[in-house]
């Protein structure tokens, strides 16, 4: 019985990717050149740029996810992996950037890409039109403090 369970796990998760190592993905995203995500910006590591962009007083939270691509089905497929850097703008508002960093089977691969610049309000996530809109949200949050 145990052999069957192990065989099923190996077939479902080739490459032994049972638990993605968040640190490896997050460390990769922190080092990404922000210019590869936002071509109008000067070359700089993403982590330093994002902290400067949101302000030193706000904390960055890092997570990895499937870029919203898993649909809950039992199909085995290679879904994308995004690294999310976000900060709280208030009790129910979060500003974040999702970086497409690779995929479940291929691991960290290809060029990193901006997947989404977003605002999450009360659990409702919407993409932002650009950095100017994100800057306006940060200014609003500062005024409300």
C-alpha positions in Angstrom: 0.0 0.0 0.0 2.7 2.5 1.0 4.5 1.7 -2.3 1.4 2.6 -4.3 1.0 5.9 -2.5 4.6 6.7 -3.2 4.3 5.7 -6.8 1.2 8.0 -7.2 3.1 10.9 -5.6 6.0 10.4 -7.9 3.7 10.3 -10.9 1.8 13.4 -9.8 4.9 15.4 -8.8 7.8 14.5 -11.1 11.0 16.1 -10.1 10.2 15.8 -6.5 8.7 19.2 -6.2 6.3 18.3 -3.3 7.0 21.5 -1.5 8.4 24.5 -3.3 11.2 26.2 -1.4 9.9 29.7 -1.0 13.3 31.1 0.0 14.9 30.2 -3.3 12.1 31.8 -5.3 11.9 34.9 -3.1 15.7 35.4 -3.1 15.6 35.2 -6.9 12.8 37.8 -7.1 14.6 40.2 -4.7 17.6 40.2 -7.1 15.6 40.8 -10.3 16.5 43.9 -12.2 13.5 46.2 -11.8 14.1 47.5 -15.4 13.1 44.0 -16.7 9.7 44.6 -15.1 9.3 48.3 -15.6 11.4 49.3 -18.7 11.2 53.1 -18.0 13.0 52.7 -14.6 16.8 52.7 -14.1 18.6 49.4 -13.4 18.3 48.4 -9.7 17.5 45.3 -7.7 13.8 44.8 -7.2 13.8 44.6 -3.4 15.7 47.9 -3.0 13.5 49.6 -5.5 10.2 48.4 -4.1 11.2 49.3 -0.5 12.2 52.8 -1.8 8.9 53.0 -3.8 6.6 52.1 -0.9 8.7 53.9 1.8 10.9 52.7 4.6 8.0 52.7 7.1 6.1 50.0 5.3 7.0 46.3 5.5 7.4 44.1 2.4 5.7 40.6 2.7 7.0 38.0 0.3 5.1 34.9 -0.9 5.1 32.5 -3.8 1.9 31.4 -5.6 0.6 29.9 -8.8 -0.2 33.2 -10.4 -3.9 32.3 -10.0 -3.6 29.6 -12.6 -4.6 26.4 -10.7 -8.2 25.6 -11.1 -8.6 22.9 -8.5 -8.9 20.1 -11.1 -6.9 16.9 -10.8 -5.2 17.5 -14.1 -1.4 17.5 -13.8 0.1 20.4 -15.7 3.0 22.8 -15.5 1.6 25.9 -13.9 3.4 29.2 -13.5 5.0 30.4 -10.3 4.9 34.0 -9.2 6.7 35.7 -6.4 4.5 38.3 -4.7 5.9 41.3 -2.9 3.2 43.3 -1.1 2.6 45.8 1.6 -0.4 46.8 3.7 -1.8 50.3 3.0 -4.4 49.9 5.7 -6.4 47.2 7.5 -8.1 46.0 4.3 -5.8 47.4 1.5 -2.7 45.8 0.1 -0.5 47.0 -2.8 1.6 44.4 -4.5 3.7 43.2 -7.4 3.6 39.7 -8.8 6.7 38.6 -10.7 6.4 35.6 -13.0 9.6 33.7 -12.1 9.3 30.2 -13.6 7.0 27.2 -13.4 6.3 24.2 -11.2 8.1 21.7 -13.4 10.8 23.9 -15.0 11.6 25.7 -11.7 13.2 29.1 -12.0 13.5 29.6 -15.7 13.3 32.2 -18.5 13.3 35.9 -18.0 11.4 37.3 -15.1 8.3 39.2 -16.1 5.8 41.5 -14.5 2.7 39.4 -14.0 0.6 42.0 -12.2 0.9 45.3 -10.3 -2.2 45.2 -8.1 -4.4 46.5 -5.3 -6.2 44.1 -3.1 -9.2 45.7 -1.2 -11.3 43.5 1.1 -10.1 40.4 -0.8 -10.9 41.8 -4.2 -7.7 42.0 -6.4 -7.6 44.3 -9.4 -4.7 45.1 -11.7 -3.4 48.7 -11.7 -2.8 50.7 -14.8 0.8 51.5 -13.9 3.2 53.0 -11.4 1.5 56.4 -11.4 -1.7 54.8 -10.1 0.3 52.9 -7.5 2.0 56.1 -6.4 -1.4 57.8 -6.0 -2.6 55.0 -3.8 0.5 55.3 -1.6 -0.1 59.1 -1.3 -3.7 58.5 -0.3 -2.5 56.0 2.4 0.0 58.5 3.8 -2.7 61.2 4.0 -5.0 58.9 5.9 -2.4 58.1 8.6 
